[in-house]
């Protein structure tokens, strides 16, 4: 979809605020919602309201040109239309590269290769991806919207990484070295989510056990009267 999962937004903004980059590459910008949000919190919130005052470089890459809208032109500095595997060798270096709800659109092999290549161009790659199986095919006539893989935390273990459990999503930061990861280890964002299925099943089991024990208790009392 041309927008990311709502649960990821506070985590991504908090991570970027902690890193405090001078340049960001947003891969798979969709309708440009993160360009707007990043500009809001990393430029405008610091007192730089007008466009000619903005200091942060925000570039984007999008494979599907039909997503273009006025947000692209206003909040981003530069946007390239193309597929990131074809462009990764040519892009500039950035402080942070964003892969927000993007990596699941590649196979595991292609996605791992892409991460390795992106780390040659940046200190940090911030990744968000659905937790568990999330089937999706072509959307809005965009064949690149199809989900081709499911990513788990262990898939990022070969990298210097820190991984956050966010509702129905994974948020992962990978970096060139451990010292970069240490910078973002201690962040806190209030979690707004429904309990997981496993939590609900455990809770249900304990409730049933409680009522079963309660029933036995009253039966025993009745028998003693």
C-alpha positions in Angstrom: 0.0 0.0 0.0 1.2 3.6 -0.6 1.0 4.2 3.2 2.7 2.4 6.1 1.2 0.8 9.1 0.0 3.4 11.6 1.6 1.5 14.6 5.1 2.1 13.1 4.9 5.9 12.9 5.8 6.9 16.5 8.7 4.4 16.5 10.2 5.6 13.2 9.9 9.3 14.2 11.4 8.6 17.7 14.3 6.6 16.1 15.1 9.4 13.6 14.9 12.0 16.3 17.4 10.0 18.3 19.8 9.6 15.4 19.3 13.2 14.3 20.4 12.7 10.7 21.3 15.4 8.2 20.2 13.3 5.2 17.6 10.6 4.7 16.7 8.4 1.8 13.1 7.1 1.9 12.8 4.0 -0.3 9.3 3.3 -1.5 7.8 6.6 -0.5 4.2 5.7 -1.7 2.0 8.8 -1.1 4.8 10.6 0.8 3.4 10.4 4.3 6.8 9.8 5.9 8.3 12.7 4.0 5.6 15.0 5.6 6.0 13.5 9.1 9.8 13.6 9.1 9.8 17.2 7.8 7.3 18.1 10.5 9.3 16.7 13.4 12.9 17.1 12.3 12.7 20.5 10.7 9.4 22.4 11.4 9.3 21.3 15.1 12.8 22.9 15.5 11.5 26.3 14.4 12.3 26.0 10.7 8.8 26.6 9.3 9.4 27.9 5.8 10.8 25.7 3.1 13.9 27.8 2.6 14.9 27.3 6.2 14.8 23.5 6.1 18.1 21.9 6.8 17.3 18.2 6.5 17.9 16.5 3.1 15.0 14.1 2.4 15.3 12.2 -0.9 13.0 9.5 -2.1 12.7 6.5 -4.5 9.4 5.2 -5.8 8.9 2.5 -8.4 5.3 3.4 -9.1 4.9 6.9 -10.6 1.1 6.9 -10.3 1.5 7.6 -6.5 2.9 11.0 -7.3 1.1 13.9 -5.6 1.9 17.4 -4.3 3.4 16.0 -1.1 6.3 14.6 -3.2 7.2 18.0 -4.6 6.8 20.0 -1.4 8.3 17.9 1.4 11.1 15.9 -0.5 14.2 17.4 -2.0 14.7 14.9 -4.8 12.7 11.9 -5.9 13.9 9.2 -8.3 11.4 7.0 -10.1 12.8 3.5 -10.3 13.3 0.1 -8.7 15.9 0.2 -5.8 17.8 -3.0 -6.8 18.5 -1.3 -10.1 19.6 1.9 -8.5 21.4 0.9 -5.3 24.9 1.1 -6.9 24.3 4.7 -8.0 22.6 6.3 -5.0 24.4 8.9 -2.8 25.5 8.2 0.7 22.9 9.1 3.5 22.9 9.2 7.2 19.8 7.0 7.3 18.0 4.9 4.7 14.4 4.0 5.3 12.8 0.7 4.2 9.4 1.1 5.7 7.0 -1.7 4.8 9.1 -2.4 1.7 11.4 -5.4 2.4 8.5 -7.9 2.3 8.0 -6.9 -1.4 11.3 -8.8 -2.1 12.3 -12.4 -1.8 14.4 -13.3 1.2 17.6 -13.6 -0.9 17.0 -10.3 -2.7 16.0 -8.5 0.5 19.1 -9.7 2.3 21.3 -8.7 -0.6 19.6 -5.3 -0.7 20.4 -4.7 3.0 24.0 -5.6 2.5 24.2 -3.1 -0.4 22.4 -0.3 1.4 24.8 -0.6 4.4 27.6 0.5 2.0 25.7 3.7 1.5 24.6 4.6 5.1 25.2 4.3 8.8 21.7 3.1 9.5 18.9 1.3 7.8 15.5 1.5 9.5 13.1 -1.3 8.5 9.5 -1.9 9.3 7.7 -5.0 8.1 4.5 -7.0 9.0 4.7 -9.5 11.8 3.6 -12.9 10.7 2.0 -13.8 7.4 0.4 -10.9 5.6 -0.9 -11.8 2.2 -1.1 -9.0 -0.4 -1.1 -9.0 -4.2 -1.3 -6.3 -6.7 -2.8 -3.0 -5.4 -3.9 0.0 -7.5 -2.5 -1.7 -10.6 1.0 -1.8 -9.0 2.5 -5.3 -9.3 5.3 -4.3 -6.9 2.8 -4.2 -4.0 2.7 -8.0 -3.9 4.3 -9.5 -0.7 6.9 -12.0 -1.6 8.4 -12.8 1.8 7.8 -12.9 5.5 10.5 -11.6 7.8 11.2 -12.7 11.4 13.6 -11.2 13.9 16.2 -13.9 13.4 16.5 -12.9 9.7 18.3 -9.8 10.9 20.7 -11.5 13.3 23.6 -11.5 10.7 23.6 -7.7 10.9 24.4 -5.3 13.8 20.8 -4.8 14.7 18.2 -3.9 17.3 14.7 -5.0 17.0 11.5 -3.7 18.5 8.3 -5.6 19.0 5.5 -3.2 17.9 1.9 -4.5 17.9 1.4 -6.3 14.5 4.7 -5.1 13.1 8.5 -5.4 13.4 10.7 -2.3 13.6 14.4 -3.1 13.1 17.4 -0.9 12.9 20.6 -2.2 11.3 23.9 -0.4 11.3 27.4 -0.6 10.1 28.8 -1.1 13.6 27.7 -1.8 17.2 28.5 1.7 18.4 25.8 3.1 16.1 23.3 0.6 17.5 24.1 1.6 21.0 22.8 5.1 20.2 19.3 3.9 19.6 19.0 1.1 22.2 17.2 3.1 24.8 14.1 4.6 23.3 10.6 4.4 24.7 7.3 4.8 22.8 4.0 3.9 24.5 2.5 0.8 22.9 -1.0 1.1 21.5 -2.1 -2.3 20.4 -4.5 -5.2 20.9 -3.0 -8.1 22.9 -1.4 -10.7 20.7 -3.3 -14.0 19.9 -0.9 -15.9 22.2 -1.6 -13.5 25.0 -5.4 -13.7 24.5 -5.3 -17.5 24.5 -3.2 -17.6 27.7 -5.6 -15.1 29.3 -8.6 -17.1 28.2 -7.1 -20.3 29.6 -6.5 -18.6 32.9 -10.0 -17.2 33.1 -11.5 -20.7 32.3 -9.3 -22.2 35.0 -10.4 -19.5 37.5 -14.1 -20.2 36.8 -13.5 -23.9 37.0 -11.7 -23.6 40.4 -14.5 -21.2 41.6 -17.1 -23.7 40.5 -15.3 -26.5 42.4 -15.1 -24.3 45.4 -18.8 -23.6 45.6 -19.6 -27.3 45.0 -17.4 -28.2 47.9 -19.0 -25.6 50.1 -22.5 -26.8 49.1 -21.6 -30.4 49.9 -20.5 -29.4 53.4 -23.8 -27.5 54.2 
